[in-house]
Amino acid sequence: MKTPEILIRKADELEKKMEKHFPSLAPLAKQCFLNTIETTTQELPDGSYFVITGDIPAMWLRDSAAQLKPYIKYASEDEDLREILRGVIAKHAYYVNLDPYSNAFNAKPTKDSWKDNTDFEHELIWERKYEVDSLCASIYLSYEYFKVTGDKEIFTEEFERMLETITDHFIKEQHHAENSTYFFDREGARPSDTMAFGGYGRPVNFTGMTWSGFRPSDDSCIFNYLVPSNMMAVVAMKYAAEMAEIGFRNEVLAKKCMMLSSEIDDGIKNYAIYLHPKYGRIYAYETDGFGNYNLMDDANSPSLMAAPYLGYCDKDDEIYQNTRRFILSKDNPYYFEGKVAKGVGSPHTPKNSIWHIALTMQILTSNSKEEIMECLEMISRTHAGTNFMHESFNVDDPTIFSRTWFAWANTLFAQMLETLEF
């Protein structure tokens, strides 16, 4: 597949920008920017497009949307790029309509996928871990593409069905115990790789939020109202309402989306804010609606750190700032400090390991030039000479890292570099 000319040109410009303003990151700029389009985006024999994560040959809805995000703003300038993005958006719609509970899919039917105990299986499904943010990601990708290009070609019958599927699905999962048949059990797995209580998860109370089985790290939730993903759903439903109205004149669906957005937001405000004795009112990472809270943040996005990036709140919002101080402290059980770096890690990766995605997101949500420069310096000395981002790395020894080929981390990093003003 030919790389669109506009992306090659923008990669060159980004490299020159960094050579001028932050030379130690210049060798990373171009290859990280192009990593998704050059190594993970494929045109399939039927003319459709498929995006793998990198070192895993499957397409995650969340990852693929995030991987392509830095390219969207250039789509109005290049038809080749628009064709690719339209193709991926169509693929998202097809997969979501196939099964909204699945998080990752195969390019073609195959038996070489995870075989788990669940209530539906299909040879196009790689993995069936239900993650609210995966469905939100499909809406974000489509909406941002449409806002940049005005291209209504994406508004097909399959796409309208996707908007209806996601909306009805989130509504159903507001009443998970009463309405859902979903369960997930991976035999012989570590606890975070399956769901508690025989695959059904812990009990939840009705809050207005929508239930999620797994986090964006693909780890199972402890309490199944995952707050960052619900924040993303608040925004996604507003985007869906706009597309339903403009693309299809479907006022019934648009109204339903806006009502759902309001209900989920109300749930966050009334059930997901915890009065911390040290930090004041902060967002919990997870809750069950019964008064139990999981106070932490995870490096993967959507995270609490990412709330302004997701469009849920402003950077200077008081509750967000309180939460951010908590996240970047040792009171967050997944915040680590070492000899060469400090930042947010994840229960998905080893203790004392932090993520490049988390450092990048810290920059994207910061109001402090000093903090931004500190994070850039940490990134410049923790890529272990590879000139690529990794999933996680040890805070004392960055040569100990996970995932040499993780395209999302690369393109998010490049996206962040584009936003910097020196």
N, C-alpha and C positions, 0 to 999 in steps of 0.2 A: 504494500500500500504506500502510495506517495505521500510524504509529509506536506501539508499545505504550506505554500510559500510564505504566507503571512506569519506563521509560527516560527519559521526559520529566521525571518527578519527580526521578529520581536526578541527571539533568543539572543541574537547577535547584539541587539541594542541593550539587553539586560546585562550581558557580559561586559560590555563597554562601560556601562553605568557603574558596575561593581569594581572594575579595574580602576576607575577614577576615585571612588569614594570609600571602598572597603576591599582592598586588593586581595586579602587572604581568602575571601569568599568568591572571588571572580572565577576560579577554576570550577566551582560548583554550579554557577548560575545557568549556563547554557545547557549543560547536560541534564541537570535536574528539571529545567523547564520543559525540555523535549522528551523526557523519559517516558511519559505516558503515551504520547503519540507515536514515538519511535519503537517502543518495545512491548506495549501491552494492548494496543488497539488493532483489531483485526477485521478485515472485510471477509465475511463468510461466503461460501460458494453461491448462496442465494441472493447475494448483494446486500445483506443486512450487516450490521456492525456489532462487535462483541469486544468487551474490555476486561482483561484479566487483571488481578491485583498485582501481578509481578511473579513471585515465586510459587504461587498457587494458580493452577490453570482454570479457575472458575471466575465467574463474574458476580461480585457482590454489588447489590443495588447501591448501597451507601458508598462504597469505595469508588466505584466507577463514576458516580456523579461528582464526587469530590476530586477525583483525578482529572476530570475534564473541565472543572470550574474555571481554572486560570485561562482557558482558551476562549471561553464564551464571549468575553467582551470584544474579541476580534472577529467574531463570526460575520458581522455585517459587511466586512471587507473582503471575504473570501468564500466563494461558492463551494469549493472543495471541503472547507471546514464545516460549512453549513450542512452539507450532505452527510458528513460523518456524525455530526451532532443530532441531526434529524433521525438518522439510523439508530443511534443509541437510545434516543427518547422512545422511538417505536419499540425497540427491544424491551425497554423497561415496562412499557404498557402491556406488552404481551406476557411478560413474566409475572407481573403483578396480578393480572387477570387469571393466569394459570393457577397461582396459589399465593395469596397475600401473606401467608404465614412463613414463607420461605425467604431466607436472606441471601442465598447464593445459588447460582444456576450454571448449567453446562451449556456449551456451544451447540452440542448435538446430543441426542439420546445416548446414554451410556450407563452401564451398570457399575462403573468405576466412581462411585460416590459414597458418601456416608450412609450407612444402613442403620437407622435408629428406630426405636419404637415410638411411633407417632400415628396420627389418625389419617394420614394421606401420604402417598408416595408417587413419584413420577420420575422417569429416567432423565428428564431435563433438570431435576432438582439436585444440586450438589449437597445442600445442607438446609435443614428446616428449623433453624433457630429463629423464633419469632422476635423481631426487633422493630419497635415502633419507628425508630429513626430511618430504617431502610425505606419504608413507604414515604416518609417525609422527603427523603433524598430525591426520589423520583419526581416529586412535585417541585422541589427547589430547582432541579436541573432544568425542567421544562419551562418553569416560570421565568427564570433568569435568561434562558435562550430567547423566549418570546419577547421579553422586555427590551432586549438588545436589538433583535432583528425585526420584530414585527411580523415574523414568518408564521402565517396561520396554517401552513401546510401540515404542521404537527397535530392539528386539531381533527383527528380522524375519529371514526366510530369507536375504535379500540381505545383511543385516548380518553374519550368521554366515559367509556365503561371503566377505565382505570380510576378516574376521579370519583365515580360513583362507588366503585369497589372499596377504595381506601376510606372514603367517608363513612360508608355503612359499616365497614370493618371496625373503625375506631369507635363508632357508636356501640356496636355489639360488645366490644371489649371494655366499655365503661361499666358493663355489668357482666364481668368475666364469669363468675361462678354460676350465674343463672343462664347465660346465653351461649357460652363457648364450649366446644368439644375438644379444643386443642390440648394436647399434652406432648411432652418430649422427654424421652428417657434414653440415654446413651449408656449401654451396658459396659461395665468395667472402666468407666471414665472417672477422672478426678471430679470431685463435687462441683467445681465451677463449670464443668463441661456438660453438665446435665441439669435437670431441674429437680428440686427437692420434693419430698412427699410423693414418690412414685411417678414423677414427671409432671405433676399438676401444680407445683409451687405452693407457697404458703397462702393462707386465707387473706383476703383483702376486704375492706369496707368500701362502699360506694363513696366517691369523692367528686366525681365529674371528670377526673383525669382518666386516661385510657391505659389499660394494662399492657405490660411488656414482659415477655419471658426472659429476654437476654439484653445485655448491654451492647454498645457498639464495639466493645472488645471481643464480643462473642462469648463472654462469660455470663453465667446465669445471674439474674437479679436475686438479691436477698429479700427485699421487699419490692413488690412488682409494679408499683407506680414509680417509674424511673423519671425523675424530675427533668433532667436535661432533654430527654427525648420528648417529654410532654411540652416543654418550652418550644421545641422545634415544631411540634404539632400545632401549637397555637398559631405560629406564623404560617405554616404550610397550608392550614385550612383557609386562611385569608387569601393566600395565593390561589388556591384551588377555586375559591368563590369567584375571584376575578376572571380566571380562565373559563370557568363554567358560563359566566355571563357573556364575556366577549367572544369566546370561541363557539359557543353553542346556544346562546340566548336561553340557557337553562336556568331560569330564575328560581325554580324550586330547589335545584341542587345548590345554587349559590347561597340561598337563604339557609339551607341545612348546614352548609360548611361554616357560615358565619356564626350560627347558633352553637355549633360544636366547638369552634375556636373559643367562644366566650365561656362555655361550660368548662373546658379544660383549664383555661386561664383562672377561672374562679376556683377550681380545685387546687391549683398551685398556690394561689394566694391564701386559701383557707386551711390547707392541709400540709403544705410542703415547706412552710417557713418555721424555723426553730429559733427560739430565744436562747442564744448561747451566752453563758455567764461572762465570757471574755470578749466576744466579738459582736454581741448584740444580735439583731435579727439577721439570720443567714438562711440560705436555701439548703435544705437537705438534699443529698444525692438520691436517696430513695425513701419512700414511706409506704405504709400499708393502709393508711386511713384510720387505723386504730390507735394512733398516738405513738407508734414506733418509728424511729428515724435511723437511717444509716448516714452518718456524718463523715463524708470523705469526698474526694473527687478522683476521677480516673483520667489518665492522660489522653485517652481516645476521645474523639469528638463525634456526637455532641457531648460536651462536658459542661459542668457549671461554669468553668473558666470561659467557655466559648459563648456564653449567653448573648453578649453584644454582637459578636460575629454572626450569630444565627439570626439577628434582628429582633430578639425578644426584648431587650432593654438597652438603655444607653450605658456607655462605659462608666459614667459618673453616678449612676443610680446607687442610692445609699445601701440597699440590701445587697446589690451585686458587689459593691466595694467591701462591705463587711465580709461577704462570702469569699471574695478574692484574698483578703488578708488571712482568712482561715486556710484556704487552699494552699497558700504559699508559706505555710508554717508547719512546724513539726506536730501540730495538733491534727493535721491531715495525715492519716496513717500511711498514705502513699506519696508523701513528700520526702525527698531524700537529699542530703548534702554530702559531698565528698571532696576529694583533693582537686578535681578538675571541673566539677559542675554541680549544680543544684537545680532541682525542679521536681516536676510531678511524674510519678511512675504509675504502675498499675498492678493489681493482683494477678493480671494475666501474664506478667513477666517477673523475673526474679527480684527479690528485695535488693535495694540499693541500685536499682536500674531506673533511669528516667528516659523519657521518650523525646525524640526530636520533634514530633508533632506537638507535644506539650510546650516545648520551648518556642516553637513557631507561633502557636496560639497565644502564648503569653505576650509575644511581641504584637500580634494583631489586635489584642484587646487592651494594650497598655496606653496610658496617657503620659508616661514618663520617658523622656529621651534617655535618661541615665539607665533605666531598666532595659530599654530596648537595646542599647549599646552593650550592656552586660550580657544579655542573651545572645546577641550576635557573636560576641567574643567566645562564649561557651560553645556555640555551634561550630565556629571556625576551628576549634581545637578538639572536637569530639567525633569527627567523621572517620577517624582511624586511617587517614591517608587515602580513602577510597573516592573522595569528592562526591559522595552520595550520602543521603540521609539513611538512617536505619530505623528499625522499630524501637528498640531500647538499647541502652548502653550503660555500662557500669560507671558510677560517678567517680570512682578512683582510677579506673583503667578503661578508657573508651575502646581499646582493642578487643575488649570482651563485649560483643554486641549480638543482637538477634536480627535476622533478615537482611541480607545483602541487597535484595531487590524488592523494595517496597515502594511502589510508584506513587501512592498517595502522599507519603511523607516527602517525596521529592518535589512533586508539583505544588503542594501546599507551601513548601519552603520557597519555591520560585515565585509563587503568587505573593508571598509576604515581601520578598525582595522588591517586587514591583511597586509596592505601596510605600516604600521608604522614601523619606524626604531628607536629604542631607544638607 
